[in-house]
Amino acid sequence: MNAVAVITGLGASLPPDRISNEQLVREGLDTSDAWIRTRTGIHSRHRVRPGTTTGDLATAAARGALESAGVHDAGLLILATTTPDRRCPATAPELAARLGMTGTPAFDLAAVCSGFVYAAAVASAVLMAGAYDSVLLVAAETYSTIVDPRDRETAVIFGDGAGAAYLTRGDQQDPGALVHFDLGSDGTGSDLITIPAGGSSSPYTDEPPPRQDRYFRMRGREVYARAVRQMADSSRTVLDRAGWTVDSVEAFVAHQANQRILDSVADRLGIPPERCHGNLREVGNTAAASLPLALADTAARGAVAPGARTLLTAFGGGLTWGSIAMTWPEAKPVRHAPAARPTHKETDSCLPSTTTS
């Protein structure tokens, strides 16, 4: 038996407010529905309401994954996010508490849009080392809180959402098996995708930073070129490690960045459109949550047979990138709407509970 990490549960959560391209125009963004669709392939995205946090979305998606897997807790919790509820502390421990998993080790992982792939690699290593028998992997983002609503280069692309996966040890032939990984980074490109102000290199002071430094910024043309090249190269590398040919790949899910990037990566690899899956059109770019949301959406539609050879790939700020060769999960995704954040009293009262719904 070739032991590997296996996805046995999937969860998803999207804010109830769907924001169409037309609504962005009505809100005063200097663009048009035709321009957005042509440039990005995006028709709508979801946006959290004031008071709803990344942790709220993460909690809903995590509960869905637990319910999907038929369990109440996990040995370890990892939250991949670029938009934590606070700069300090990490969001993951509070997420664990809200799930009734107080005492469970939990931490945030920041790899921007590559976050799910990085977190899955860490989860796999932990499981294979025997440190824990299960890992709850959550990826959640609220990019509407960091994107400049006046910047049509970013405001039209990003949306909010969360996806989650429950992982245990299994066999390489099992549906949902994570067979091989490839990860990479290049810090010389750290200024291509960034929020300049707010960190230790440019801390907030009594004098507010310039508007352009307070929000997420991306040098689109340079990012496009790097993303296409790195995702294609990483995909080839992980396929070689798995001993798979491109022709044997039955399902391809790439980070839902924009349609041009998705098409270019698939073309470079030689993967036909009918094997490409995603939900970019409806949810936009949800950063770290992109891959698990696309997995859950595709699985809910029954578009790929369990056990099918599957290739995942992503690229994000840092710069970071990564790919996974896996078999399609058998898990049926469960979707929950985000609930309001509980008060501290409510959080304390739920700590002993293991209820997931």
N, C-alpha and C positions, 0 to 999 in steps of 0.2 A: 504494500500500500504506500503510495506517494502522498504523504500528508500535506495538506495546504489549507489556507483559510478559505472558508466557503460562506457566501451570502445566503442566509436562510430567512431574512426578513427585510422588507422595504417599506419605508414610510415617506410621506410628502406633505407639505403644507404651503399654501399660497394665501396671501392676504385677500380678503373678499373684494377689494376695489380693483377692478380691471381698468387700466388706463389706455385708451385707444390713441392712435396717432392724431386723430382729429381733436381729442381733448388736449393734447400737448399744444396744439396750435391755438386752441381757444384760451389756453392759459398764458399765451403771449410768447411762446417759443418761436423764433424766426425760422420756420421750416414749413414743410407740407407733408401730407400723407404720402404723396407720390415720391417725394425725395427720400423719405425714410424707408419706404418699401424697396425702392431701387437700390439705395446704398447699403441697407442692412438686412433686408428680408423680414424685418420685424413689423407686425401689425398691432401688437399690444404688449403690455407688460403689467405687472401687479405692483401696487404700492401700499405700504403699511399706513395706517391711520395714525395721527398723533397719539403717543402713549403706548403704541405697540412696538416691541423691541425685537432684536435678533433672538434674544432668549425665548420670547413668546413663540416665534416661528419654530425655533429649534425644539422646544418642548412638544409642540404638536406633531412635528415630523418624527421625533424620537418615540412618542407614544404609538404612532402608526407602525414603526418598525418593530417595536416590542410585540404589539398585537399581531402583526403579520407573522412573526416568528413563533408566536404562541408561548411567550415567556414574560416574566415580570421584572427582570433586572439583568445586569451584565457585570462581568468582572472588572471591566475598564470602560471608561467613557472618553472619547476624543471628539472635540468640537473644532471643525475647520471653519474659520471665519476671518474676514478682514474688518468686520464691523462689530466688534464686541460691544456689549451693553455699556461698558466703562473701560477706560484705559487701564484701570487697576481696580479690583482684581480681575482675573480671568472669569469668563462667563460659565465655563464648563462645570465648576463645582456647584454653582447655584442651579444649573440645569439638572444635575444629578439629584440635588435635594428636591426639586420640584417633581421629579419622577419617583420619589420615595426611595432613592438610592444613596442616602447619607452614609458616609464612610467609604463609598466606592471611589477609587482614584479617578480623577478627572482633570483634564487639561485642555487648553486651547492650542491650536496649531495654526500658524499663519504662513500660507504659501500662495495667497491671493487666489487666482482662478485655478491653480494646480492643487489647491488644498485637499480636495477629495482623494486624488491620486496619492499624494504624500501621506495623508492620514491612513489610507488603506494599506500602504506599504508598511507603515509603523505598526498598524494593527496585525498585519500578517506576521511580521517579525516577532511580535509579542506572543502571539498564539503558537508559533512554531517553536519558540523558546520554552514553552510550557509555563510561562509566568501567569497566564490567565486562560480560562477555558472559553471565554466569550468576550467580545468587544462590541460596544454600541458606538457606531461611527455616525456623527451628525455633521452636516455642512449647512450653514445658515448664513444669510446675508440680508442686510437692509441698505442697499446702495443708494436708495433715495435719500438717506441721511447724510451722505458724503458727496453726492454729485451736485454740481452747480445747476440749478434749474434753468439758468439762462444760456447754458453752453449746449448748443445743439449737437456737438460732436460726441458728448457723453450722455446727456439727458435722454436722448432718443433710444439709447442702446440698453441701459441697465434697468433691471427690475429687482424686486424683492422676492425671497422665497427660501424654502428649506427642504432638504432631502436627508434621509437617514438609511443606514443599512446595519443589520445585525449580523455579526460574523462569528463563526465557530470553526473548530477544526474538522476537516473532512478529507475526502479522497480527491485526487486530481481529476477523476472522471465524473465527479458529482456535478449536477447543475449548480451554477453559482461559484464554482471553484476559481480562485485567483491564482493562475498558473505561474505567471512571471511578471516582473516589474522592470521598468527603466525610469530613472529619475535623473534630473540634471539642473544646473543653475549657472548663471553668468551675471555676477554682480556689477560688471562694467556697464550693464544696461539698466542699472537701478533707477535712473532718472527718466526712463521711458514711460513708466507707470508709477505714479506717486501722489502722495499728499504732502507737499513740502513742509507745511507748518504743523506744529503740535508735538513733534518728537524731541528727543534730547539734543539733536543738532540744530533745531530751531524752535525752542520752547515758547509757549505762550507767555506774554508779559502783559503789563498794564496797557501797552500800546498794541492794539489789535493788528494782526498781520494783514497784508494786502488780500483783497478778495480772492485773487487767483491762487494764493497759497493756502487758503483754507479748505479748498475743495479738491476732489480727485481730479487728476490731470493725466492725459494720455497722449503721446505723440503717435497718432494713428497710423501714418504711413510706415514709419519705422517698425511699429509693433506688428503691423500686418506682415511685413516681409519676414521678420524674425519668427512670428508665430507659425506661419506656413512651413518654413524650413525646419524649425525645431520639432514641431509635431510630426511631420513626415519622417524625419530622421529617427526620432524616438520610437515611432511606430515600427519602423523597419527593425530597429534594434531589439525590441521586445518580441517581435515575431521570430527573429532569428534565435533568441534564447529559448523560446517555446518550441522551436522546430516546426513552425507553421509557415506555409506560404501565404502570400496575399490572396491568392485564389481560394484558399481554404477558409478565409474569414467570411462568416455568414452574416455577421452584424457588426456595424461600425458606428460608434457613438463618440463624437468629438465634443470638446468644450463648446458650448453654444455661444460663441463670441459674436459673429455675424455671418450671414449666409455666404459672403464672398470668401471668407476664410475657410468655412466648412467645405465649400465646393473645391477650392484650390487644394486643400489637403487631400481630399478624396481623389481628385484628379492625379495628383503627384503619386499617390499610392496605387492607383489603378483600381479603385473600389467603385463599382457601379452604383448609381443613385438608389436603386431598389434595396441595396443593403445598408444604406445610411439612414439612421434614425435620430430623431430629436424633436424638440418642441420650441425651438427658437421663435417661430412665428407668433406663438401665443404668450410666451413669458419673457422674451428678450434674454439678455445676458445676465444671469444670476450668479456670476463669479463662482465661488467654491461650490455653491449649491447646484450648479449647472448639470453636472454629470448625474448625480443621484436623482434629480428631478426628471431628467430625460430617461433614465433607466425605469423609474416608476411609471412614467407616462406611457412608455413603449410597452412595458409589461402589462399595464392595465388594459391596453388595447389588444393584447395577445398577438402582437405583430411578429414576435420571434419565439421560436420553439425552445423550451428548456433544454439546456445542454449544448446549444449551438455555439460554435466558436465565435468569440466576440472580442473586438479590439476597442479599448477606450484610450483616449489621449487628451491632454490638456496643456495649456500654456498660460502663464500669468506673470504678474509683477515679481520683481526680484533681481533679475528675471528667473523664473522657474518653469520647468516643464516636466512631463512624465507620461508614461503609458502603462496600460495593464493588458495582458493577454488573459482572458478568462472564458469560462463557459456561462451561457445565459442562465440566470437564476430561475428556479422553479417557484420562488416566493411570489405570492399575490400581494401587491402593494396596498397599504391602507393609508387613506388620506384623512387628515384632521384639519379643521380650521383653527387658527391661532386663538387661544383664550386670553383673557385679560390677565395681566401679571398679578399674582396674589400679593396681599400685604405680608409683612414679616410674620404677623401672627398666624395668618393662613398657611404660610410656608412652614412655620414651626409645627403646626398641628398636623401637617401631612407627612412629616418626616418618616414616621414608622410605616407608612402605608406603602403597599406595592401595587396599588391599582394603576392600570395603564390606560384606562379609557374614561 
